[in-house]
Amino acid sequence: MTKEILFTETVLRDGQQSQIATRMPTSDMLPIIQTLDEAGYHALEVWGGATFDACIRFLNEDPWERLRAIRKVIKNTKLQMLLRGQNLLGYKNYADDVVEAFVQKSIENGIDIIRVFDALNDTRNLQTSIEATKKFGGHCQPAISYTTSDFHTIDYFVGLTTELEKMGADSICIKDMAGILTPDDAYRLVTEIKSKIQVPLEVHTHATSGISEMTYLKAVEAGADIIDTAISSFSGGTSQPATESMALALENLGYNTHLDMKKVAEAADYFNPIRDKFREDGLLNPKVKDTEPKTLIYKVPGGMLSNLLSQLTEQGLADKYEEVLREVPKVRADVGYPPLVTPLSQMVGTQAVMNVISGERYKMVPKEIKDYVKGLYGKPPVAISEEMTKLIIGDEEVITVRPADLLTPELPQYEKEIKEYAKSTEDVLMYALFPQQGKDFLGRREDRFYDVLMQEVTVKLDI
């Protein structure tokens, strides 16, 4: 029997998000969409993550329009998005009615596969997203946020995947956002998971630490069904391994990738000058193409490393970089070993910086860390000690219920607040996720509509 491995292409979402902070406009994507559709991919990751925020904050684009424009061209390939569970695409928990409406509209506007994760692997925070995806006919792919600690064992992750399968997963993803899944651990983890679940297993990693290709090879040998890669133009470094290189290597080993390498090469030829343009403009920092083995030591995602260095440099404290890096795993241990993924990576990193520059650990504590310790983000993987809890939040109560259970329906209030500008539920959801940026964008759209209308009136009246 022919061995096969399927590919999900990330260049339109995680590839460009990891290297150019999601600044690729839709106009750069549309000319090559049909070629990507004909290349034989299992899926194209095109939406979610930071794309929504970047569209309205930096590109003056409607993210819903981007999705519809891509869907209009794509005929053969599944479209995929990344969702942060109860956080959706924002940075806080939203009520269940907002989560359900967002999932419904994502599917109606063209998404086939919703990959959903929770930063703490608290499955309660995935419940509503999973149920809504199934309800509205989408393919639900819950992801486990991979990390390492004495607590995060192979058995722990296997148990998590079996729970997710029972919750309704159509497939499951191992999401290694920091690029710290080693080849041997990948082989053992995939082997164990595949022996316990029936649904397909996808593996996602980043090339940051320099071991990603070996990790993918061992994962594929262990029985992984799908891997995430990026067209060479936006591959490597903080992004994924290169699609072409992985495909050619695996085909040489006897795997059927189903990829049309001529079409893939055509896509790379298209994206290369776009990459070069971003490099010349300074948006593509050469550092994101670098290999950073320290990722394996400090367990810190590449994007977090660069952000920490940038923060310290701006404050004239670049010499504290190594000290902050050493502090990150200490903070992570203090607060229950959360996986370092959005938003926890930013929170733990900020606390580490504050601990170092203040000269006294936890002298300054951000509100987000306090809310996390209170349980408002979910259940920490490991219980936080009473001593640490008291140090951070004093005598305040720690909640143990699902955080979203504390929220009443929010959609009616959002509709009321933005009724002056919103023309659809999609507009309301844009405002709900990013109130200030969403309102600004919808206001600008209204102004443009008025200007065009007046021009038409002027022409008709021959004024």
N, C-alpha and C positions, 0 to 999 in steps of 0.2 A: 504493500500500500504506500502511495506517495505521501511523504510528510509535507505538511503545509504550515505556513505562518502568515497571518494577515497583518497589514500595516494600517495604522491611523496616522495621517499627516497633520502636523501641528503648525506648519509655517504661518497660517492665517490667524492663529491664536497664541499658543504658548511659545512657539518659536520666536515670533516677533515680540511678544510680551517680554520674554526673557532677555532679549538683546537690544530692543529699541523702545522699551517701555510702552509698547502697544500703540506706537504712533503711526502705523501704516494706515493710510486712508483707504476707503473702499475703492476709490478710483485706481489705486495700484493693484487691487485684487481682481477686479472684474474681467480685465482682458485675458487672464490666464485660467479663469474658473473652469471653462469648458475642457481645457486640456487636462486639468487636475481630475475632472469628473471622468475622463476617458482613460485615466492612468491605471485603474484597477485597484484603488485603495478600498479597504473595508469601510473607512469613514474619514471625513475631513473635519477636524476640530476648527470651528469658525467663530465661536461666540462664547460669551460667559467670561469668567475670570475678570480681568481688568478692561476688557474691550468696551463694555457698556459705559463705564466711568470715563475712559479715555475719549470715546466718541463725543460725548457732550461737553467734557471739560476742556479738551485740547483741540479736537478736530472739527468742532461745530457740525457734527453729523448726528442724524437720528439712528441709534443702534438698531431699532426695529426695521428701519428702511434698509440698512445694510443686510440684515438677515433675509428680508424679503427679496432683495436684489440677487443675492447668492442663490436662494432657493429657486428662483425663476429659471436659472441656468442649469442647475444640477438636476440630472435625470437618473443617474445610475448609482450614485454614492450616498451613503447616509451622512447626514449633518449632525455634528456633535457639539455639545456645550459643556462648560464646567460651572457647577452651582455649589455655593457654600452652605448647603443645608438650610437651616433656619435663618442664616444671615443673607441668603440669596446671593446678590452680587454686591451687597453693602458691607457694613462693618458693625452691625448690631443685630439682635434678634428681631424678627418681624412676626406679627400675629399670624395665626394659621390661615386666615382668610386672604392675607396678602400673598403668602407663600403659594397657596392653591391657585390664586388668580395669575400669578407670575408664571407658574409652570404651565397652566392652561394656554396662556397667550404665547409662550415660547414654542409650544408644540403647534399651535394654530398658525404661527408665522413661519414655520418651516423646520424646527428642530426635530430630529428623529431620536437621538440618544442623549439622555441627560446623565452626565457623570456627576454624582453628588457626594460630597465629603463633609465631615465635621472635623474641625481642628483638634478636638479632644478624643475622637473616635467614640463619642457618646451617641449611641444609636438612637436615643430618644430625639436627638436633634435632626435625625434623618427621616423620621417616621412620616411626617406630613409630606415631605418632598417625594418620598417613595410612593406613598398612596396616591398622591395627585398625578404623578407621572403615569402610573398604571391606569388611573381613572380616565385620563384623557388620551390614552392610546400610544404613549411614548414607550421607548425602551429605557428601562431604568438600570443604570450601572452605578451602584454604590461603590465608593472607593475607601480602602483603608489607608489612613495616613501613616506611612511607614516611618519609624524612628527606632532608636536603640536605647536601652537601659536594662537594668536587671529585671525590670517588670515586663518589658516588651519582648517576650520570648516567642519562638516559633509557635508554641502551643497557644499563646494569647492571640496571635493573629489568625491562626486556623480557627479558633473558637469564634472570633469576630466574623470571619467570612461565612461560617455555617449559620450564624445568627442572621446575617444580612440576606442569605439565600432564603431563609424561612420568612423574612419580612417581605419578600417579593422580588428580589433582584433578578433581572434577566441576564446579567453578566456581572462580574466583579472585577475591580481594578486594584492592583497594588500600586499606590501612588507614592513614589519615592522622590519627594520634592527637593530634597537636599543632595541627591546623588550619592548617598552613603550606603546603599544596598550593595554589599560585596558579592562577587560571583558565587562563592560557596554558599553564602546565606540565601542568595536568590535561588540556587538549585534546590536547597533543602526546603525553603519556604514554598516554592511553587510545587514541588513534589508532594509535600504534605497537604497543601490546599487542594490540589487536583484529586487527591485520594478521598477527599471528604465532600466535595461539591460536584454538582452535575452541570452547572451553567458555565459558559466560557470564562476564561481568566485572561485579563489584559495586564500588561506590565508597563509602567510609566516611570522613567528615571530622567535624570539630567546629567550632562557630560562634565559638570563642574570639577569633579575630583579626579577625572582621568581614567575611570574604570568602567564606564557605561557600556562600551561595546562588549567587554568580557561578561558583564552582568547580563546583558541581553542574550548572549550566546548560551550561557548556562541556564537562563530562564527558559529559553526555547527548547533546549535539550531536555529540560525537566517536564515539558508539556504545556508551556504557555501557549495560548491561542492567538494573541494579538500583541504587538508592541507599538509604542509611539515613537515616531521619528520625525525629523524636520529636513526639508529640502536643504542641500548642502549650503546654499547661500546664507541661511539663518540657522545653521547647526553648530554644534560644539560649544565649548565654554559653558555658560549658564543655560544653554538651550539643550535640545535632545541630540543624540547621535545622528549622523547624516543618513537620510533615507537611502541614497544610492549605494553608499558603502555597505550598509547593513544588508541591503537586498542582494547585492552582488556576492557578498561573503556567504550568506545563507543559501543562495541558489547554488553556489559552488559546493556546498555541503549536502546538496540533495533536497533542499526544501523548495516547495512551490510557493512563491510569494504572490502570484497572481498579478504582479506589476508589469506594466508595459514600460520597459526601461527607456524607450525612445521618447515617450510622453513625459516621463519623469525628467529626463535630460533636457527636454524642451522647456519644462517648468523652471529648472535650475538656470538655464540660459536667460530666461525672462527675469528671474528674481536677482540675478547677479548685479546688473546695473542699478537696480533699486537699492540693494545693499550698499553699493558703492556711493550712491547719492546720500544715504543716511550717514555713511562714514565721513564723507566730505562736509556734511552739515554739522557734524559733531554729535549727532544723536546716537550714533553707534560708537560707543566708547571701546577702544581696543581691549580694555581690561576684561570685557565680558566674553572675549574669545579665549582668555587665558585659562590654563589648568590650575586649579587651586587645591593641592593635596591636603591643606589644613582643614578642608571641609570634613575629611575623614577623622581628624583629631577632635575638632570642636563640635562636630555634628551640626554645623551652621550652613544653611542654604547659601549658594553663591550670591544671590541678590541681597541677602541680609549682610554678607561680608562687605559688599561694596557700599551699602547704605550706611553701615557703621563707620566705615572709613570716611565717607563723605561728611557725615554728621560731625565727627571729631575734627576733621580738617577745617570745616567752616568755623569751629570754635577755637581753632588754633591748638588743638589737643591731639594732633595726629600721632604724637609720641606715646599716647596712651592706648593705641590700637591693640597691641599684644595683651596688655593688662585687661582691656575690655573683653577680648576673646577668651581669656582664661576665666573671666567672671561669668560669661554666658552660661556654661554648663553648671556652675554653682547656683545661679538663679533658677535655672531650669529644675535642678534637684530640689531646691527649696519649695518650689510651687507645684510639685507633683509630677515632674517629668512630662510636660505636655509636648507633643510633636511640634517642631518649629515650622509651622505653616501659618499663613494668614488666618486670623489676625494675631495669633500667639507669638509668631516670630518677631513681629514689630514690638509687641508688648514686653517680651523677655529681653530683647535687645535694648530697648529704651531703659528698662530697669537696670540692666548691667551698666549702661553708660552713666546713669545717675549715681549708682553705687560707687563707681570709680571717681567721677569728677567731684562728688561731694565729700569724699574721704571717709564717709561713714555709711555702711551698708543699710539700706532701707530708711535713711534719714528723710529722703524724698521718695514718695510712691505715687505713680500716676493713678488717676481715677480708674483706668481700664484694668490695672492690676488688682485694685481693691475690689472692683466688680467681679473679676474672675475668682478671687479668693472667696467672695461671698456666694459663689455658685451661680452667678448670673449668666455665665457662658456655658455651663454644663458641669458635669462631674469630672474632676481631674483624674487622670489615669491612676495616680497613687495619692492616697489621702495626705493632705497637707498637715503637718504637725500642729498641735495646739499652740505651741510656742510661736511658730511662724505666723499662724492665723492671728494670734493676739497682737503680734508685732505690726502686722499690716492693717488689720481692721478693728483692733481693740476688742470691745465687747459686742460688736454688731453681730447679728444673727446670720448664720450660713444656711442658705436654702438647699433643700434636697429634692424638690420637685423638678420636673422638666421646666426649664426657664420660660418657654412659651406659654405654659399653663398660667402664668401670671399676667399674660397680656389679653386684653379684650379685643374684639374685632376692630381693625384700624382703617379698612378700606373706605367706609363711609366718610370718615373725617378727612382723609386725604382727598377724596372726591370733592368735598365741600371747599377745602382750602385752595384747590387749583382749578375750580370750575371756570374761572375767567379765561384760562388758556387751554385747558384739556379738551381735546376733540374725541378722545377714545380712552378705553381702559388702559391701553398701552401708554398713553400720555400720563395718566394718573400713576401708573406703576413707576414710570421714569421719575416723577416727582417724589414718590414714596421712598425710593431708594436713594436719591440724591436731591434733597429738597432745594438747596440753593442753586446748584448747577442745573437741575432739571427745570426749575422755574425760569432761570435766565435763558436757557435754550428755548423753551416754549415761548417765552416773551419775544425773543429775537425772531422766531419763526412767524409769530403773529405780525410783527412789524414788516417782515418780508412779504407776507401775504397781502397786507394792506398796500404796500408800495406797488406790487404787481397789479392789484385790483385797480388802483388809481391810474396806472399807466394804460390799462385796457379801457377804462372809462374815458380818459383823455383822447385816446386814439379814435374811439367810437364817436365822440362828440366833435372830433377834429378841432380841439381847443388849441 
